[in-house]
Amino acid sequence: MKLEIGQMIIDTQEDLNDVGIVVEVGECNYGDPYCLIYWTCRRTYGNGDYTTTLAYSLDELEEEFSRYFEFVEKRT
């Protein structure tokens, strides 16, 4: 899996359709690759809409992409 900064991702879990943007791709102190994704999450319940940035290992991302995440093709 090759992620690039600016890549858009949609999380389809529970039909929430949260939208994420890859903001950083790198390696942690141990040399393992990781990816930071900035998420915007619209909610009509609880405290309402929110944003968050989450770090994922490549293993975590591969599992999420196989189940819930969808890439949006990056235009160049």
N, C-alpha and C positions, 0 to 999 in steps of 0.2 A: 504494500500500500504506500503510495507516494502522496503526501499531503503538502500543500504549499500555503504560505501566508496569503490570506485573502480568500481561501477556499470556503465556500458556504456549505453548511451541513444542516439537514432538517432531521430532528428527532421525532419519529412518528409514534413513539410509545404512547399508549392510551389515547391516541388521536389528539394529542396536545399540540403537535407541530411546532415545537420550540425551534428557533432559528439560531444557529451558531456560526461564528466566523473564526477560522484558524488565525490566531494572532502571534503565535510563536511555535517554532519547531526547533528542537535542539537535543542535546544530550545532558543528562544529569551528571552529578559528580562521579558516579560509578560507570559512566559511559553508556548507560542505557538510554535509548531514544525516548523522547516524550513529545507531547503536543499540548499547547494551551489553546482552549477554545472559549471564546466569549459568547455566552448565551443570552438571548432575550426571550423571556418566557411570559406569555400573556395568560393571565388568569382572571376569571370573573368571580372567584371565591377566595376565601381566606384574606390575606393582606393584598391581594391584587397582583398586578404585573411586577416583575422583578428582573434583574440582570445578575449574572454571576460569571466568573471565569474559573474553569476547571481544568486541571492537568490530567492527562491520560497517558498511560504507557501504550506502546504499540499493541501489546497483547489485549489490553482493555478495549482499544479502538477496534481491533479486528473483530472482537466478540460483539461489540455494539453494532458495527456495520453489518454483521451477519444477521442481526435481529431487528434493529430499530432505525439506525442512522441511514440517511440517503445523501449522496453527494449531489450538489448542484454544480453543473459544469461551469468551470471558471472561463470567462471570456478573456481573450488576450487582445 
